[in-house]
Amino acid sequence: MNNGRFATALHILTLLEIKKGELLSSEFIANSINVNPAVVRKEIGNLRAHGFIESKEGKGGGYSLGKPAAHIRLSEVYKSLNESPLLGRSNDPNPECPIGKQINGHLNDLFSSADKAFLNQLGKTTVKDFAKKFN
């Protein structure tokens, strides 16, 4: 994953946990991340669709966590982004080559094992756990 969506999503959720009790604007969040508010609104839309964030419209509105940070596992956040596998995809080798005709099956097994280990590791940490690093 090289586009930074997970880092952005985790930054948003961490900020909302640390500032719980307040409704934060997309501009405030964007300023913390140092990105355009449109980027934040896009990620907030995804996080909201997955129940991680709630919003209040109108004057005095803003964003807050949609459920307790202790109930949001980092693996859930990662999966909500529909990111590609950690090591990428297999290629399109020559089926006449003895290696080429077998490699994708072996690569898929390797990639699947790496993704499972990565998600398992992320699943051990909640947003609340992560936010404690900033207190």
ZATIKOL-769360 format. One line per 5 residues: number of its first residue (from 1); their letters; for each residue x, y, z of N, C-alpha, C, O. Coordinates in pm, 1 decimal, padded with zeros to 6 digits. Layout:
# ZATIKOL-769360
NUM	A	X,Y,Z,X,Y,Z,X,Y,Z,X,Y,Z | ...
This chain:
# ZATIKOL-769360
1	MNNGR	00086.3,-00116.4,00000.0,00000.0,00000.0,00000.0,00090.7,00122.4,00000.0,00167.1,00144.4,00094.0 | 00081.9,00199.0,-00102.9,00172.3,00312.1,-00110.2,00102.0,00445.3,-00127.3,00168.4,00546.9,-00148.0 | -00029.0,00448.1,-00119.4,-00096.1,00575.7,-00139.3,-00130.6,00647.0,-00009.4,-00187.0,00756.3,-00013.9 | -00099.5,00590.4,00104.0,-00117.2,00659.2,00231.2,-00258.1,00660.7,00288.9,-00282.3,00727.8,00389.2 | -00350.7,00588.7,00228.4,-00488.9,00592.5,00278.0,-00499.6,00537.3,00419.8,-00573.0,00592.5,00501.8
6	FATAL	-00428.3,00430.4,00449.7,-00436.5,00373.9,00584.3,-00383.4,00474.2,00687.0,-00443.5,00494.3,00792.5 | -00271.0,00536.3,00654.7,-00213.4,00635.8,00745.9,-00310.9,00751.8,00767.4,-00326.8,00799.8,00879.7 | -00375.7,00796.4,00660.4,-00472.4,00905.5,00671.3,-00591.7,00863.1,00756.3,-00634.1,00936.8,00845.3 | -00645.5,00745.3,00729.3,-00761.2,00695.6,00804.5,-00727.0,00680.7,00952.5,-00806.0,00719.0,01038.8 | -00610.0,00625.6,00981.9,-00570.1,00606.6,01121.2,-00545.6,00740.9,01190.4,-00575.5,00755.7,01308.8
11	HILTL	-00492.7,00836.3,01119.3,-00472.9,00970.7,01174.7,-00608.1,01031.1,01212.4,-00624.1,01086.7,01321.1 | -00705.1,01019.5,01121.4,-00839.3,01073.1,01147.6,-00899.7,01008.4,01271.9,-00947.9,01078.0,01361.3 | -00897.0,00876.8,01277.3,-00958.0,00804.6,01389.8,-00886.5,00835.2,01521.4,-00950.5,00849.2,01625.5 | -00754.7,00845.4,01516.2,-00677.2,00876.3,01636.8,-00711.2,01016.4,01686.8,-00729.6,01037.4,01806.7 | -00719.1,01110.3,01595.9,-00754.0,01247.8,01633.1,-00894.0,01253.4,01695.2,-00915.5,01322.5,01794.8
16	LEIKK	-00988.1,01180.9,01636.2,-01123.9,01179.2,01691.2,-01127.4,01114.9,01829.9,-01205.7,01156.5,01915.3 | -01043.9,01014.8,01852.7,-01037.7,00951.7,01985.9,-00977.1,01048.2,02087.9,-01029.5,01063.6,02198.2 | -00868.7,01111.6,02051.3,-00801.7,01202.1,02144.8,-00888.9,01323.8,02175.4,-00884.9,01376.5,02286.6 | -00966.8,01368.2,02078.4,-01053.6,01485.4,02095.8,-01198.5,01443.2,02119.6,-01290.8,01519.1,02090.2 | -01219.1,01320.8,02173.4,-01356.6,01274.2,02192.9,-01433.5,01370.7,02281.5,-01378.3,01431.4,02373.4
21	GELLS	-01560.5,01383.3,02252.0,-01642.5,01481.8,02320.6,-01654.5,01610.3,02241.0,-01739.8,01694.2,02269.8 | -01568.8,01625.6,02140.4,-01574.2,01742.0,02051.7,-01615.2,01694.3,01913.1,-01587.5,01580.5,01875.1 | -01681.0,01781.0,01838.2,-01709.0,01754.0,01697.7,-01602.7,01826.7,01616.4,-01588.6,01948.4,01627.6 | -01528.7,01753.7,01535.6,-01418.7,01812.4,01460.2,-01458.7,01835.6,01315.5,-01525.6,01751.9,01254.9 | -01418.3,01948.1,01260.5,-01446.3,01979.3,01120.3,-01343.1,01911.4,01030.4,-01233.6,01876.7,01074.7
26	SEFIA	-01379.5,01893.3,00904.9,-01284.6,01834.9,00809.5,-01164.2,01927.5,00792.3,-01053.6,01880.2,00766.2 | -01184.2,02058.0,00806.4,-01073.8,02152.3,00795.0,-00975.7,02135.4,00911.3,-00854.2,02138.0,00891.4 | -01028.6,02118.3,01032.0,-00943.1,02096.0,01148.7,-00861.6,01968.0,01130.6,-00740.8,01966.1,01153.9 | -00929.6,01861.3,01088.8,-00862.2,01732.1,01068.9,-00757.4,01744.0,00958.7,-00645.3,01695.3,00973.5 | -00794.0,01809.0,00847.9,-00701.4,01825.1,00735.9,-00577.5,01903.2,00777.9,-00466.7,01873.0,00733.6
31	NSINV	-00596.2,02003.4,00863.1,-00483.3,02081.9,00911.8,-00387.1,01994.8,00993.1,-00265.5,02011.2,00983.9 | -00441.0,01903.5,01071.6,-00357.5,01813.9,01150.9,-00276.9,01719.0,01061.2,-00160.1,01690.5,01087.8 | -00341.2,01671.0,00955.1,-00275.7,01576.1,00864.1,-00188.6,01649.5,00761.6,-00098.7,01590.6,00701.6 | -00216.8,01779.4,00742.3,-00147.8,01860.9,00643.5,-00181.2,01817.1,00500.9,-00093.6,01803.0,00415.6 | -00312.5,01795.9,00478.0,-00363.6,01762.1,00345.6,-00484.7,01850.2,00315.0,-00535.0,01921.4,00401.9
36	NPAVV	-00529.3,01844.2,00192.9,-00647.6,01917.8,00150.2,-00771.5,01860.6,00219.1,-00783.2,01738.7,00231.4 | -00864.6,01945.8,00264.4,-00986.4,01895.2,00328.2,-01066.0,01797.6,00240.6,-01137.4,01712.3,00293.3 | -01054.7,01809.0,00108.2,-01124.2,01715.8,00018.7,-01073.3,01572.8,00039.1,-01150.8,01477.4,00032.1 | -00943.8,01558.3,00064.3,-00886.8,01425.2,00091.5,-00947.3,01368.8,00219.9,-00984.1,01251.5,00226.4 | -00956.9,01453.6,00320.7,-01014.2,01412.4,00449.2,-01161.1,01373.5,00432.5,-01205.0,01271.0,00484.7
41	RKEIG	-01236.4,01455.6,00359.7,-01378.8,01426.0,00341.4,-01398.5,01292.8,00268.8,-01491.8,01218.5,00299.2 | -01311.4,01263.2,00173.7,-01320.5,01134.3,00102.7,-01298.6,01018.1,00200.1,-01375.3,00921.8,00200.6 | -01195.5,01027.4,00280.8,-01168.5,00919.4,00377.7,-01278.0,00912.5,00483.4,-01317.5,00803.7,00525.2 | -01326.9,01027.8,00526.3,-01434.6,01029.4,00625.2,-01558.2,00960.1,00567.4,-01627.3,00886.5,00637.8 | -01585.2,00984.0,00440.0,-01699.0,00917.8,00375.7,-01687.2,00766.8,00383.0,-01785.1,00698.1,00412.0
46	NLRAH	-01568.7,00714.7,00356.9,-01546.1,00570.7,00365.0,-01556.6,00521.8,00509.3,-01621.7,00420.7,00535.8 | -01493.5,00592.5,00601.8,-01496.0,00551.8,00742.6,-01638.5,00558.8,00798.5,-01677.9,00475.9,00880.5 | -01713.7,00656.6,00754.0,-01853.2,00669.5,00797.1,-01937.6,00555.1,00741.6,-02022.9,00500.6,00811.8 | -01913.8,00519.0,00616.2,-01987.7,00407.9,00554.2,-01964.1,00276.3,00627.7,-02048.6,00186.9,00624.0 | -01850.8,00264.5,00693.6,-01817.7,00142.9,00769.5,-01850.3,00155.1,00918.4,-01818.1,00065.4,00996.3
51	GFIES	-01913.7,00265.0,00958.1,-01957.5,00281.3,01096.2,-01851.8,00328.9,01194.1,-01876.1,00331.8,01314.8 | -01734.4,00366.3,01144.1,-01627.7,00410.9,01233.4,-01646.1,00556.8,01276.6,-01597.2,00597.8,01381.9 | -01717.1,00634.7,01194.1,-01734.4,00778.3,01218.9,-01881.2,00815.2,01204.7,-01954.1,00758.6,01123.2 | -01922.8,00912.2,01286.5,-02056.8,00971.4,01275.5,-02038.2,01119.0,01243.2,-01933.8,01177.4,01272.1 | -02140.0,01178.1,01183.3,-02132.6,01321.2,01154.9,-02259.1,01390.5,01200.6,-02367.1,01331.6,01206.6
56	KEGKG	-02242.1,01517.0,01232.5,-02355.5,01603.3,01265.9,-02350.1,01719.4,01168.7,-02249.3,01789.4,01159.5 | -02458.7,01739.3,01096.8,-02463.5,01844.1,00995.0,-02497.9,01978.8,01056.6,-02545.7,01987.3,01169.7 | -02472.6,02083.1,00979.8,-02514.7,02217.3,01019.0,-02415.4,02290.7,01106.5,-02303.3,02245.7,01130.3 | -02461.1,02405.6,01153.3,-02377.0,02491.1,01237.6,-02339.1,02415.7,01365.2,-02424.2,02355.4,01430.6 | -02212.3,02420.0,01398.9,-02164.7,02348.2,01516.6,-02149.3,02199.7,01491.8,-02124.2,02123.4,01585.1
61	GGYSL	-02164.0,02158.1,01367.8,-02151.7,02016.1,01332.7,-02006.9,01974.7,01319.4,-01914.6,02053.3,01340.7 | -01990.3,01849.8,01283.7,-01856.5,01796.0,01266.0,-01859.0,01645.3,01277.9,-01963.3,01581.8,01262.8 | -01744.0,01589.8,01304.9,-01727.2,01444.0,01306.7,-01682.1,01394.6,01442.9,-01609.6,01462.4,01515.7 | -01727.5,01273.8,01474.8,-01686.0,01204.8,01597.9,-01680.8,01055.7,01566.3,-01725.8,01011.8,01460.5 | -01625.7,00979.4,01658.7,-01621.8,00833.9,01639.1,-01763.1,00777.7,01641.3,-01847.9,00822.4,01718.6
66	GKPAA	-01786.9,00680.3,01556.5,-01918.1,00617.5,01548.1,-01936.2,00504.5,01646.2,-02048.3,00459.6,01669.9 | -01826.4,00458.0,01703.6,-01830.5,00355.5,01808.2,-01704.5,00370.1,01891.6,-01610.0,00436.5,01849.0 | -01701.1,00309.9,02008.8,-01584.0,00326.8,02095.1,-01454.9,00283.1,02025.4,-01451.3,00181.8,01955.5 | -01350.6,00360.9,02046.0,-01220.7,00331.4,01985.3,-01170.0,00192.8,02024.4,-01096.6,00129.7,01948.3 | -01208.7,00145.7,02141.7,-01167.4,00012.4,02186.4,-01232.9,-00098.0,02103.7,-01191.3,-00213.6,02111.3
71	HIRLS	-01334.5,-00063.6,02025.2,-01404.8,-00161.9,01942.2,-01366.3,-00151.7,01795.2,-01425.8,-00218.8,01710.8 | -01266.9,-00068.1,01763.7,-01222.2,-00052.9,01624.9,-01081.6,-00110.7,01613.2,-00984.8,-00051.3,01660.7 | -01071.6,-00225.3,01550.5,-00941.3,-00289.4,01529.0,-00876.7,-00231.3,01403.6,-00945.0,-00201.6,01305.6 | -00744.6,-00215.6,01407.6,-00674.2,-00159.9,01293.2,-00691.6,-00246.8,01168.9,-00689.9,-00195.7,01056.9 | -00708.3,-00376.5,01187.7,-00731.3,-00464.8,01073.3,-00863.4,-00431.7,01004.4,-00873.6,-00441.2,00882.1
76	EVYKS	-00964.8,-00392.9,01082.2,-01094.4,-00354.4,01023.7,-01080.0,-00227.7,00940.7,-01138.7,-00216.0,00833.2 | -01002.3,-00133.9,00990.9,-00980.0,-00008.6,00919.5,-00908.5,-00038.6,00787.8,-00947.9,00011.0,00682.2 | -00804.1,-00119.3,00794.8,-00727.8,-00155.6,00675.0,-00818.3,-00222.7,00571.7,-00815.3,-00188.1,00453.6 | -00898.3,-00318.5,00617.0,-00987.3,-00389.6,00523.9,-01092.0,-00296.5,00463.8,-01134.3,-00317.4,00350.1 | -01134.3,-00194.8,00537.1,-01236.3,-00102.5,00486.4,-01185.9,-00019.9,00368.3,-01265.4,00037.3,00293.6
81	LNESP	-01056.1,-00013.8,00351.8,-00997.6,00066.0,00244.7,-00988.4,-00009.4,00112.9,-00952.3,00049.1,00010.8 | -01020.4,-00137.8,00113.8,-01010.9,-00221.1,-00006.4,-00873.0,-00210.8,-00070.9,-00859.6,-00200.7,-00192.9 | -00773.0,-00213.5,00013.5,-00636.6,-00204.2,-00037.6,-00597.5,-00334.3,-00107.2,-00651.3,-00441.2,-00078.5 | -00504.2,-00322.2,-00197.7,-00454.7,-00440.7,-00267.4,-00368.7,-00523.1,-00172.0,-00325.0,-00472.8,-00068.5 | -00344.6,-00648.2,-00206.0,-00262.9,-00732.8,-00118.3,-00128.0,-00667.1,-00087.4,-00073.8,-00592.2,-00168.7
86	LLGRS	-00076.7,-00696.1,00028.6,00046.1,-00636.4,00078.6,00161.7,-00648.4,-00020.9,00234.1,-00551.4,-00043.7 | 00179.0,-00764.8,-00079.1,00291.1,-00786.8,-00170.7,00253.1,-00769.8,-00317.0,00335.5,-00795.0,-00404.9 | 00133.4,-00728.9,-00344.2,00092.3,-00707.5,-00482.1,00023.3,-00828.1,-00543.0,-00027.9,-00915.1,-00472.5 | 00023.2,-00831.1,-00670.2,-00042.2,-00938.1,-00745.4,00062.7,-01019.2,-00820.6,00176.4,-00975.5,-00838.6 | 00022.3,-01137.5,-00863.7,00111.7,-01219.2,-00945.1,00119.0,-01159.9,-01085.3,00041.9,-01070.1,-01119.2
91	NDPNP	00209.9,-01209.2,-01165.3,00228.6,-01156.1,-01299.7,00169.8,-01249.7,-01405.2,00095.0,-01341.6,-01371.8 | 00202.8,-01227.2,-01530.3,00148.1,-01305.2,-01641.2,00263.4,-01377.2,-01711.8,00304.9,-01335.9,-01820.1 | 00315.1,-01483.8,-01651.5,00435.1,-01549.4,-01705.0,00404.4,-01637.6,-01826.8,00288.9,-01662.3,-01861.4 | 00510.8,-01682.7,-01888.7,00502.8,-01773.0,-02003.5,00457.1,-01910.8,-01955.4,00526.7,-01973.8,-01875.7 | 00340.7,-01959.2,-02002.5,00290.8,-02089.3,-01957.4,00372.4,-02207.6,-02009.5,00354.3,-02320.3,-01963.6
96	ECPIG	00461.4,-02182.7,-02104.3,00548.2,-02289.3,-02156.5,00672.9,-02308.2,-02070.9,00741.0,-02410.3,-02080.9 | 00702.3,-02209.1,-01986.4,00820.1,-02216.6,-01899.7,00788.1,-02303.6,-01779.4,00679.9,-02290.7,-01722.1 | 00880.4,-02393.3,-01738.6,00853.1,-02478.9,-01622.1,00827.3,-02400.1,-01493.0,00749.7,-02444.1,-01408.3 | 00891.0,-02285.7,-01478.0,00867.3,-02200.7,-01361.5,00740.5,-02118.9,-01384.7,00653.9,-02110.2,-01297.7 | 00731.2,-02059.4,-01503.2,00619.2,-01972.8,-01536.8,00483.5,-02038.8,-01520.7,00387.9,-01974.2,-01477.7
101	KQING	00473.9,-02166.8,-01554.8,00342.7,-02232.8,-01547.6,00300.3,-02264.2,-01404.3,00183.9,-02296.1,-01380.1 | 00393.1,-02255.4,-01309.2,00360.0,-02287.6,-01170.2,00371.0,-02171.2,-01072.8,00316.1,-02175.8,-00962.7 | 00442.1,-02066.7,-01114.0,00479.1,-01964.0,-01016.0,00360.1,-01890.4,-00955.4,00362.3,-01859.8,-00836.2 | 00256.3,-01861.1,-01033.6,00144.8,-01783.7,-00977.9,00076.1,-01855.2,-00862.5,00036.2,-01790.3,-00765.8 | 00061.6,-01984.8,-00869.7,00002.1,-02059.3,-00758.9,00085.0,-02046.9,-00632.5,00031.3,-02027.8,-00523.4
106	HLNDL	00216.4,-02058.0,-00647.9,00305.8,-02046.8,-00532.1,00310.9,-01903.2,-00479.6,00314.7,-01881.2,-00358.5 | 00311.0,-01805.7,-00571.0,00309.1,-01665.6,-00528.4,00179.9,-01633.7,-00454.4,00182.0,-01565.3,-00352.0 | 00068.0,-01682.6,-00505.4,-00060.6,-01657.0,-00439.5,-00062.2,-01712.7,-00298.2,-00114.2,-01648.7,-00206.8 | -00004.8,-01833.4,-00279.1,00004.7,-01890.8,-00144.3,00090.2,-01802.0,-00053.5,00053.6,-01774.7,00060.7 | 00203.6,-01758.0,-00105.7,00294.7,-01672.7,-00028.9,00227.4,-01540.0,00006.1,00233.1,-01495.2,00120.6
111	FSSAD	00163.7,-01477.6,-00093.1,00098.1,-01349.2,-00070.9,-00016.6,-01362.8,00029.1,-00035.3,-01276.8,00115.1 | -00091.7,-01469.5,00017.4,-00204.0,-01492.1,00108.3,-00155.4,-01509.0,00252.2,-00214.9,-01454.1,00344.9 | -00047.6,-01584.7,00270.6,00008.9,-01603.7,00405.5,00058.1,-01471.2,00464.0,00036.5,-01443.3,00581.9 | 00124.7,-01389.2,00380.7,00175.3,-01260.2,00428.0,00059.4,-01168.3,00465.6,00064.9,-01100.8,00568.4 | -00045.4,-01165.0,00383.1,-00161.9,-01080.3,00413.0,-00229.2,-01124.0,00542.8,-00268.1,-01039.9,00624.0
116	KAFLN	-00243.1,-01254.8,00562.8,-00305.8,-01304.8,00685.9,-00223.5,-01266.0,00808.0,-00279.3,-01224.1,00909.4 | -00091.5,-01279.5,00799.5,-00004.6,-01243.2,00912.5,-00013.8,-01093.0,00941.4,-00019.4,-01051.7,01057.2 | -00015.4,-01012.5,00836.1,-00025.0,-00867.7,00850.4,-00157.1,-00828.0,00915.5,-00158.2,-00748.8,01009.8 | -00268.0,-00882.1,00866.3,-00399.3,-00850.7,00923.4,-00411.5,-00901.9,01066.1,-00473.8,-00836.8,01150.1 | -00353.0,-01017.3,01094.4,-00353.9,-01070.7,01230.1,-00280.7,-00976.1,01324.6,-00326.5,-00951.5,01436.2
121	QLGKT	-00167.1,-00923.0,01280.0,-00091.0,-00829.1,01362.7,-00170.5,-00700.3,01385.1,-00177.7,-00650.7,01497.6 | -00230.0,-00646.3,01279.0,-00311.1,-00525.3,01293.7,-00431.5,-00550.5,01384.1,-00474.7,-00461.0,01456.8 | -00485.3,-00671.8,01379.6,-00602.3,-00705.5,01459.1,-00576.8,-00707.1,01608.5,-00671.0,-00708.2,01687.6 | -00451.2,-00707.3,01647.5,-00415.3,-00707.5,01789.3,-00421.8,-00567.1,01850.5,-00412.1,-00551.5,01972.3 | -00438.1,-00466.0,01766.2,-00435.8,-00328.0,01813.7,-00566.3,-00258.4,01778.6,-00616.7,-00272.0,01667.2
126	TVKDF	-00620.7,-00183.8,01874.1,-00740.4,-00103.7,01850.1,-00699.6,00042.5,01831.6,-00585.8,00080.0,01859.6 | -00791.9,00123.2,01785.0,-00766.4,00266.7,01775.1,-00736.2,00323.6,01913.5,-00651.2,00411.6,01927.3 | -00805.5,00273.8,02015.9,-00779.7,00320.2,02153.2,-00635.0,00289.7,02193.2,-00566.4,00375.3,02249.0 | -00589.2,00167.6,02164.5,-00449.8,00131.0,02194.3,-00352.4,00225.8,02124.1,-00257.1,00275.7,02183.9 | -00379.0,00248.5,01997.6,-00291.4,00333.0,01917.6,-00291.1,00477.3,01969.9,-00186.0,00540.8,01978.6
131	AKKFN	-00408.6,00527.3,02004.1,-00421.2,00665.7,02052.8,-00347.4,00687.2,02184.8,-00303.8,00798.6,02213.6 | -00332.9,00581.8,02265.1,-00262.2,00594.1,02393.6,-00116.2,00634.2,02374.6,-00054.2,00686.9,02466.9 | -00061.5,00610.2,02257.5,00078.0,00646.6,02230.3,00097.5,00798.4,02230.4,00210.3,00846.7,02241.1 | -00012.0,00873.4,02218.6,-00003.5,01018.1,02204.4,-00034.0,01092.7,02334.1,-00029.0,01215.7,02336.1 | -00065.2,01021.9,02441.5,-00098.8,01087.3,02568.6,00022.9,01115.2,02650.9,00012.0,01169.8,02760.6
